Amino acid sequence: MIFEEVIPKQATETQLHDVYAVLCVIESERLPDDPPPSIDVFRTGFCNAHPMMVSRHWLIRGDSGNAIGRVDYSTLRSDENQHLAQVRIGILPEHRRQGIATLALPMLIQLAQAEQRTLIMARTYSTAPSGVAFMKRIGAEASLTEDCVQARLAAIPDDIIAKHISHTPNGYKLHVWRDRYPDANLSDAVALRGLVNEVPRGSLDVSDLTTTPEQLRDEEAAYALRGIKRWTFAVEHISSGQFVGFSEVFQSAGKPHVLQQGITAIGKDHRGRGLGWWVKLTAIQTIRTEAPEVTVIRTENAIGNAGIAHINATLGFTNIMEETIWQVSLSDLTKFVNERRAGSNIPAGK
Ligand SMILES: CC(C)(COP(=O)(O)OP(=O)(O)OC[C@H]1O[C@@H](n2cnc3c(N)ncnc32)[C@H](O)[C@@H]1OP(=O)(O)O)[C@@H](O)C(=O)NCCC(=O)NCCS
């Protein structure tokens, strides 16, 4: 068995097809009702990474050269959170429980050590319970669990939408930005992005993130390349001229029928005035008109974020899975690997 690094811009057709084939299996386990992306959509996404992330990728090949899994290692391109590394391991079902994911750990530990990272994070989904069992086994802590919920757009009651849209909260103005933030509002968009830090983070050992105007523009360029459309619903507090809340929704080329609801956040001083309802329902109304091919709206809400959960439940969102973010310190992970090694499951030097 070998770990073969795949460098997106230099990848061969065989490597791309092999990564794609593994991804399709793992994705269909995670979201069984979603169609797989086309190879072209996958290729564009894989070769044009998110500009805030630095990622490395490996294919795991069995003895006959067949692809049996993949490993990704990512870090943030930012001044903050330099102690973090995020990993993703996917093994094809017929090759599981043979210690293959465990074999990937020493390589990931070495990478993290070389960059002075101290914390490893990974995501699992309740639709793929093997991931949950694996993370528990390696000693990781479930630090944030979110409900992934979705609703059929056509089933969201018109009267609820009409009620909340017609009731314009006093003293506020709603702006709709399509794809690119207007030049005149770029600094407002930076301020709004700061509200991301108000979203509950459970016990995750991560600090606040700041975003620069240049990063927002790079992100937009990457979205355009990947065929991702974005609508931003931004709330201006008229008397101060400040932007105090927003909601963003995304439509990707690979799944045009799914609207992914990104962050909805209203600044602390402006809550309790119906602004959350206002932005969310304006978003739904706008998408119904501007992207009629969308049939489903999907979002995540942290368990314990009662405000958003209440809105989602009223709109008829139902749970499709739970998503958990796990963290484990590099020292605990190293201890786990060394103990397994002592039990002779991992060859020395791996
Ligand atoms: C999670 C995953 C990568 C594990 O791969 P794997 O090669 O089967 O893992 P290993 O064989 O190294 O398992 C190590 C230990 O994890 C635990 N474990 C893994 N899968 C398990 C399962 N289905 N049920 C119970 N325990 C499990 C076991 O303790 C196992 O050791 P053991 O087999 O000696 O008892 C694989 O199941 C997978 O691809 N799942 C879907 C993707 C995913 O959820 N990834 C999350 C990790 S980023």
Ligand as a Chemical Component Dictionary entry (heavy atoms), coordinates in Angstrom:
data_LIG
# 
_chem_comp.id                   LIG 
_chem_comp.type                 NON-POLYMER 
_chem_comp.pdbx_formal_charge   0 
_chem_comp.three_letter_code    LIG 
# 
loop_
_chem_comp_atom.comp_id 
_chem_comp_atom.atom_id 
_chem_comp_atom.alt_atom_id 
_chem_comp_atom.type_symbol 
_chem_comp_atom.charge 
_chem_comp_atom.model_Cartn_x 
_chem_comp_atom.model_Cartn_y 
_chem_comp_atom.model_Cartn_z 
_chem_comp_atom.pdbx_ordinal 
LIG C1  C1  C 0 -13.319 6.724  9.356  1  
LIG C2  C2  C 0 -12.524 5.909  8.342  2  
LIG C3  C3  C 0 -11.540 6.823  7.632  3  
LIG C4  C4  C 0 -11.745 4.829  9.111  4  
LIG O1  O1  O 0 -10.945 4.101  8.180  5  
LIG P1  P1  P 0 -10.407 2.629  8.529  6  
LIG O2  O2  O 0 -9.247  2.354  7.642  7  
LIG O3  O3  O 0 -11.507 1.665  8.529  8  
LIG O4  O4  O 0 -9.899  2.835  10.028 9  
LIG P2  P2  P 0 -8.979  1.849  10.885 10 
LIG O5  O5  O 0 -9.103  0.460  10.359 11 
LIG O6  O6  O 0 -7.597  2.420  10.942 12 
LIG O7  O7  O 0 -9.681  1.947  12.310 13 
LIG C5  C5  C 0 -9.029  2.369  13.498 14 
LIG C6  C6  C 0 -9.984  2.175  14.655 15 
LIG O8  O8  O 0 -11.118 3.045  14.548 16 
LIG C7  C7  C 0 -12.286 2.373  15.072 17 
LIG N1  N1  N 0 -13.277 2.201  13.993 18 
LIG C8  C8  C 0 -13.121 2.520  12.695 19 
LIG N2  N2  N 0 -14.267 2.249  12.023 20 
LIG C9  C9  C 0 -15.142 1.749  12.922 21 
LIG C10 C10 C 0 -16.467 1.284  12.839 22 
LIG N3  N3  N 0 -17.133 1.253  11.669 23 
LIG N4  N4  N 0 -17.076 0.851  13.980 24 
LIG C11 C11 C 0 -16.413 0.849  15.151 25 
LIG N5  N5  N 0 -15.134 1.248  15.286 26 
LIG C12 C12 C 0 -14.510 1.699  14.179 27 
LIG C13 C13 C 0 -11.817 1.003  15.558 28 
LIG O9  O9  O 0 -11.455 1.111  16.922 29 
LIG C14 C14 C 0 -10.581 0.778  14.708 30 
LIG O10 O10 O 0 -9.659  -0.112 15.265 31 
LIG P3  P3  P 0 -9.952  -1.722 15.214 32 
LIG O11 O11 O 0 -10.429 -2.036 13.832 33 
LIG O12 O12 O 0 -8.619  -2.303 15.548 34 
LIG O13 O13 O 0 -10.997 -1.978 16.233 35 
LIG C15 C15 C 0 -13.469 5.212  7.326  36 
LIG O14 O14 O 0 -14.436 4.464  8.020  37 
LIG C16 C16 C 0 -14.173 6.181  6.406  38 
LIG O15 O15 O 0 -13.657 6.496  5.328  39 
LIG N6  N6  N 0 -15.360 6.692  6.799  40 
LIG C17 C17 C 0 -16.073 7.713  6.005  41 
LIG C18 C18 C 0 -15.300 9.031  5.984  42 
LIG C19 C19 C 0 -15.182 9.639  7.380  43 
LIG O16 O16 O 0 -16.120 9.693  8.124  44 
LIG N7  N7  N 0 -13.984 10.149 7.717  45 
LIG C20 C20 C 0 -13.801 10.767 9.020  46 
LIG C21 C21 C 0 -12.370 10.830 9.424  47 
LIG S1  S1  S 0 -11.667 12.375 8.816  48 
# 
loop_
_chem_comp_bond.comp_id 
_chem_comp_bond.atom_id_1 
_chem_comp_bond.atom_id_2 
_chem_comp_bond.value_order 
_chem_comp_bond.pdbx_ordinal 
LIG C1  C2  SING 1  
LIG C2  C3  SING 2  
LIG C2  C4  SING 3  
LIG C2  C15 SING 4  
LIG C4  O1  SING 5  
LIG O1  P1  SING 6  
LIG P1  O2  DOUB 7  
LIG P1  O3  SING 8  
LIG P1  O4  SING 9  
LIG O4  P2  SING 10 
LIG P2  O5  DOUB 11 
LIG P2  O6  SING 12 
LIG P2  O7  SING 13 
LIG O7  C5  SING 14 
LIG C5  C6  SING 15 
LIG C6  O8  SING 16 
LIG C6  C14 SING 17 
LIG O8  C7  SING 18 
LIG C7  N1  SING 19 
LIG C7  C13 SING 20 
LIG N1  C8  SING 21 
LIG N1  C12 SING 22 
LIG C8  N2  DOUB 23 
LIG N2  C9  SING 24 
LIG C9  C10 SING 25 
LIG C9  C12 DOUB 26 
LIG C10 N3  SING 27 
LIG C10 N4  DOUB 28 
LIG N4  C11 SING 29 
LIG C11 N5  DOUB 30 
LIG N5  C12 SING 31 
LIG C13 O9  SING 32 
LIG C13 C14 SING 33 
LIG C14 O10 SING 34 
LIG O10 P3  SING 35 
LIG P3  O11 DOUB 36 
LIG P3  O12 SING 37 
LIG P3  O13 SING 38 
LIG C15 O14 SING 39 
LIG C15 C16 SING 40 
LIG C16 O15 DOUB 41 
LIG C16 N6  SING 42 
LIG N6  C17 SING 43 
LIG C17 C18 SING 44 
LIG C18 C19 SING 45 
LIG C19 O16 DOUB 46 
LIG C19 N7  SING 47 
LIG N7  C20 SING 48 
LIG C20 C21 SING 49 
LIG C21 S1  SING 50 
# 
